[in-house]
Amino acid sequence: MKIKNAAAIGVNATLMKLPNTITQIELLNKIRALNDDPSIHGILVQMPLDTVNKIDSHLITDAVSPEKDVDGYEIKIT
């Protein structure tokens, strides 16, 4: 649904389905790589995480760069 809605407003979105066996370290590394990729303009992590491993969802959302945080979870008011 999110991909279809993005296309409807002219946004190029890609679904990246990761295996449910992914570890927290692997997921953090993937997010860091996306943060560092200048061709990626936004990141949305679908919650709840579908994984067989224990993963701290707050740590995952915190890892998304504020500049690329589509959900706005990490907007900080100072």
Buried (B, 14 or more C-beta within 10 A) or exposed (E): EEEEEBEEEEEEBEEEEEEEEBEBEBBBEBBEEBBEEEEEEBBBBEEEBEBEEEBEBEEBBBBBBEEBBBBEBBEEEE
